[in-house]
Amino acid sequence: MGLGKCKQGAAPHPRIVLDGGSEGLYPLSIMQPSTGVAYGSVILAAVLWGGSIVAQKLALGSFAPVEASVLRDIGGLAILLATWWWQDGTLATLTRADLRTLALLGLGVLGNHLLILIGLKYVSGAVAGVIIGSSPVVTALLSAMLIQDVPLRVVWAGCLLSFAGVALVSVAGFQAAGEQPLLGGLLVFLGVASWALYSIGSRTIMERVPALTVNWTTLLVATVLQIPLLWTDRKMLEAGVSSVTAADWLALAYLVVFATAVAQQAWLFGVKGIGPSRASVVGNLTPVAAVGLSAVILRESVGWVELLGIALILGGVWMVHIQTARCAQRGSSASG
């Protein structure tokens, strides 16, 4: 399609090579993952995040979006901090530049967690899942623009195809749960963009800082920034703890343990091994899981518009994957 030439002699997905070290105490932080293990970690994160769409939708029955986000992040932070402390984690090696980077990355976590939860007030879980399926191309596009790991001309066509799928679902295919469904779709998409920026920015700092440290410090920033917002968005705090159903507590527990602590750590581990562009391609499992679980658990209708949107998004993901793979091959041949 005339997508342009790759940069000569430069592989589009540079790998991070860390110095040797103990693999006993820091299995997810210091050791360099193999390609297979890295892909497996990203697949795990994608499936768990698909389930988190359903869990977030369920949690909104008893919690306001900010309440659910704050409680989710506090619980996840407690798990990550306990794991970090058990592994003899240290912050002594962090520079002021690292601290500034971690603070900025925390904004990405904040945007992802809070914007998606607020957006779910206005759109169904299935629609949110389809929109989140655009994450691979959003990450690839921003990665090409910001760190230039692939030429922009290589990914633009796939990005346009996926964005067409997002637009189709957002405009015509949703079952709205509120009066502003377009706003809900936009908020979910902005949450996706926030995570894409987080994935891109985290890879560079993980050359020096363990993934677990990046995970809990950025989550801490997001949590602290959200707490003042509790005064503006309350539901459980006004109705009382007794108003929360057992199903909603279970949904919140899933968000804490699996969507925040396990999935986020698995994602960072995978990104460390294969890079943000290739890791994001596996994100196409997230909308499939989200749509399927929304239909089964939430009993939401899934029609041809949602299915067509998924097809367009995954088609764009496939185009990006194929073009970046060809670019990598040409770059390797040129450097050889």
C-alpha positions in Angstrom: 0.0 0.0 0.0 3.0 2.3 -0.3 3.5 2.6 3.4 7.1 3.8 3.1 10.5 2.5 3.9 12.0 1.5 7.2 15.0 3.1 8.7 18.1 1.4 7.5 20.0 -0.7 10.0 17.6 0.0 12.9 15.3 -2.7 14.2 12.0 -1.3 15.1 11.7 -3.1 18.4 14.9 -2.7 20.4 15.3 -5.1 23.3 16.3 -4.1 26.7 19.4 -5.9 27.9 20.0 -5.8 31.6 23.1 -6.7 33.6 23.2 -10.2 35.1 21.9 -10.6 38.6 20.1 -12.9 41.0 17.0 -14.5 39.5 15.9 -15.8 42.9 14.5 -12.8 44.7 13.5 -10.7 41.7 11.9 -13.0 39.2 9.7 -10.3 37.7 11.9 -7.3 38.1 15.5 -8.0 37.1 15.7 -11.1 35.0 15.4 -10.5 31.2 12.4 -12.6 30.1 12.6 -14.9 27.2 10.3 -14.0 24.2 7.9 -16.9 25.0 7.6 -16.0 28.6 7.1 -12.3 27.7 4.4 -13.1 25.3 2.7 -15.4 27.8 2.8 -12.6 30.4 1.2 -10.1 28.0 -1.5 -12.7 27.0 -2.3 -13.2 30.7 -2.6 -9.5 31.3 -4.9 -9.0 28.2 -7.3 -11.8 29.3 -7.4 -10.5 32.9 -8.1 -7.0 31.6 -11.0 -8.3 29.5 -12.6 -9.7 32.7 -11.9 -6.4 34.5 -14.3 -4.6 32.1 -17.1 -6.8 33.5 -15.9 -6.4 37.0 -15.8 -2.6 36.7 -19.3 -2.5 35.3 -20.6 -4.7 38.2 -18.8 -2.6 40.8 -20.5 0.6 39.6 -23.7 -0.9 41.0 -22.6 0.0 44.6 -19.6 2.3 44.1 -19.2 5.7 42.4 -16.4 5.6 39.7 -13.9 7.5 41.9 -14.7 5.3 44.9 -14.2 2.1 42.9 -11.0 3.5 41.4 -9.5 4.6 44.8 -10.4 1.3 46.6 -9.1 -0.7 43.6 -5.8 1.2 43.6 -5.3 1.1 47.4 -5.8 -2.7 47.5 -3.5 -3.2 44.5 -0.9 -0.9 46.1 -1.0 -2.9 49.3 -0.3 -6.2 47.4 2.5 -4.7 45.3 4.2 -3.0 48.3 4.1 -6.2 50.4 5.7 -8.1 47.5 8.3 -5.4 46.9 9.2 -5.3 50.6 9.4 -9.1 50.8 11.9 -8.9 47.9 14.1 -6.4 49.8 13.1 -3.7 47.4 15.1 -0.4 47.6 14.6 3.1 46.3 18.2 4.1 46.9 19.2 3.9 43.2 16.4 6.2 42.0 17.6 9.6 40.8 15.6 12.8 40.7 15.0 12.3 37.0 13.7 8.8 37.7 11.3 10.2 40.3 10.0 12.8 37.9 9.5 10.1 35.2 7.6 7.9 37.7 5.4 10.8 38.7 4.5 11.5 35.1 3.8 7.7 34.5 1.5 7.8 37.5 -0.7 10.2 35.5 -1.0 7.5 32.8 -2.2 5.0 35.4 -4.6 7.6 36.9 -6.1 8.4 33.4 -6.5 4.7 32.6 -8.2 3.6 35.8 -10.4 6.6 36.3 -11.4 7.5 32.8 -12.5 4.0 31.9 -14.6 3.7 35.1 -16.3 7.0 34.4 -16.9 6.0 30.8 -18.6 2.8 31.9 -21.4 4.9 33.4 -22.5 5.7 29.9 -21.6 2.7 27.7 -22.0 -1.1 28.0 -19.1 -3.4 29.0 -19.1 -4.9 25.5 -18.7 -1.5 23.8 -16.0 -0.4 26.3 -14.2 -3.7 25.5 -14.3 -3.1 21.8 -13.0 0.4 22.2 -10.2 -0.9 24.5 -9.3 -3.2 21.6 -7.9 -0.2 19.8 -5.1 -0.2 22.4 -2.5 -1.9 20.2 -2.8 0.6 17.4 -3.0 3.5 19.7 0.2 2.3 21.4 1.9 1.6 18.0 0.9 5.1 16.7 2.1 7.0 19.8 5.2 4.8 19.9 6.0 5.7 16.3 5.5 9.4 17.0 7.3 9.6 20.4 10.1 7.1 20.4 10.2 6.3 16.7 10.7 2.6 17.2 8.8 2.2 13.9 8.3 4.7 11.1 4.9 6.4 11.2 4.3 5.6 7.6 4.4 1.9 8.5 1.5 2.1 11.0 -0.9 4.8 9.8 -3.1 2.6 7.6 -3.7 0.0 10.3 -4.4 2.8 12.8 -7.0 4.3 10.5 -8.7 1.0 10.0 -8.9 0.3 13.8 -10.0 3.8 14.6 -12.9 3.3 12.0 -14.0 0.3 14.1 -13.9 2.4 17.3 -15.9 5.1 15.7 -18.5 2.7 14.3 -19.1 1.1 17.7 -19.1 4.3 19.6 -21.6 6.0 17.3 -24.0 3.2 16.3 -23.4 0.1 18.3 -23.7 0.9 22.0 -26.4 0.1 24.5 -26.1 3.2 26.5 -26.4 3.1 30.3 -26.7 6.9 30.6 -27.6 10.0 28.8 -24.2 10.8 27.2 -23.0 7.6 25.5 -20.7 9.5 23.1 -19.0 11.1 26.1 -18.6 7.6 27.7 -17.0 6.2 24.5 -14.6 9.2 24.4 -13.6 8.8 28.0 -12.9 5.1 27.5 -10.7 5.9 24.5 -8.8 8.5 26.4 -8.2 5.9 29.1 -6.7 3.7 26.4 -4.5 6.5 25.2 -3.3 7.0 28.9 -2.3 3.4 29.1 -0.5 3.6 25.8 1.6 6.5 27.0 2.3 4.6 30.3 3.5 1.5 28.4 5.8 3.5 26.2 7.3 5.6 29.0 7.7 2.7 31.4 9.9 0.7 29.0 12.8 3.2 29.1 12.9 3.6 32.9 12.8 -0.2 33.3 16.2 -0.3 31.8 17.4 0.9 35.2 14.5 0.4 37.6 12.8 -3.0 38.4 9.3 -3.4 36.9 7.8 -4.0 40.4 9.2 -0.6 41.6 7.8 1.1 38.6 4.5 -0.5 39.1 3.9 0.4 42.8 5.4 3.9 42.6 3.2 4.9 39.7 0.2 3.4 41.3 0.9 5.3 44.5 1.0 8.6 42.5 -2.4 7.7 40.9 -3.9 6.8 44.2 -2.8 10.0 46.0 -4.1 12.2 43.2 -7.5 10.5 43.3 -8.2 10.7 47.0 -9.3 14.4 47.0 -11.8 13.6 44.2 -13.8 11.4 46.6 -15.5 14.5 47.8 -16.9 15.1 44.4 -18.1 11.6 43.5 -19.6 9.5 46.3 -22.1 6.7 46.4 -21.0 4.1 48.9 -19.8 6.8 51.3 -23.3 8.3 51.4 -25.3 5.1 51.3 -23.1 3.2 53.8 -20.9 0.1 53.6 -23.9 -2.1 54.2 -25.4 -1.0 50.8 -22.6 -2.8 49.0 -23.7 -6.3 47.7 -21.6 -9.4 48.0 -21.3 -9.5 44.2 -19.9 -6.0 44.1 -17.3 -6.7 46.8 -16.2 -9.7 44.7 -16.0 -7.5 41.6 -13.9 -5.0 43.5 -11.6 -7.9 44.8 -11.1 -9.0 41.2 -10.1 -5.5 40.2 -7.6 -5.3 43.1 -5.9 -8.7 42.8 -6.1 -9.6 39.1 -6.7 -6.4 37.1 -4.4 -4.2 39.1 -1.7 -6.2 40.9 -1.3 -9.3 38.7 -2.2 -8.0 35.2 -0.3 -4.8 35.5 2.9 -6.6 36.7 2.5 -9.2 34.0 2.1 -6.5 31.4 5.3 -4.6 32.5 7.2 -7.9 32.5 6.1 -8.6 29.0 6.8 -5.1 27.7 10.3 -5.4 29.1 10.9 -8.5 27.0 9.3 -7.6 23.7 8.7 -3.9 23.7 5.4 -1.8 23.7 4.6 -2.2 20.0 4.7 -6.0 19.9 3.2 -6.4 23.3 0.3 -4.2 22.3 -0.6 -6.5 19.4 -1.6 -9.2 21.9 -4.0 -6.7 23.4 -6.5 -7.9 20.7 -7.5 -10.6 23.2 -8.9 -8.0 25.6 -11.9 -6.9 23.5 -12.7 -10.5 22.7 -12.7 -11.5 26.3 -14.6 -8.4 27.3 -17.4 -8.8 24.8 -17.8 -12.5 25.5 -17.9 -12.1 29.3 -20.2 -9.1 29.0 -22.7 -11.2 27.0 -22.5 -14.2 29.4 -22.2 -12.4 32.8 -23.9 -9.0 32.2 -26.3 -10.4 29.6 -25.6 -7.5 27.3 -26.7 -7.8 23.7 -23.9 -8.1 21.2 -24.9 -7.4 17.6 -23.4 -7.1 14.2 -22.1 -3.6 14.8 -20.0 -4.7 17.8 -18.7 -7.7 15.8 -17.9 -5.5 12.8 -16.1 -3.1 15.0 -14.0 -5.9 16.5 -13.2 -7.1 13.0 -12.1 -3.6 11.9 -10.0 -3.1 15.0 -8.3 -6.5 14.8 -7.8 -6.0 11.0 -5.9 -2.8 11.9 -3.9 -4.6 14.5 -3.0 -7.3 12.0 -1.9 -4.7 9.5 0.3 -3.0 12.0 1.8 -6.3 13.1 2.6 -7.4 9.6 4.1 -4.1 8.5 6.3 -3.7 11.6 7.5 -7.3 11.2 8.4 -6.6 7.6 10.1 -3.4 8.7 12.1 -5.4 11.3 13.2 -7.9 8.7 14.3 -5.3 6.2 16.2 -3.4 9.0 18.0 -6.6 10.0 18.9 -7.4 6.4 20.3 -3.9 5.9 22.3 -4.0 9.1 23.7 -7.4 8.2 
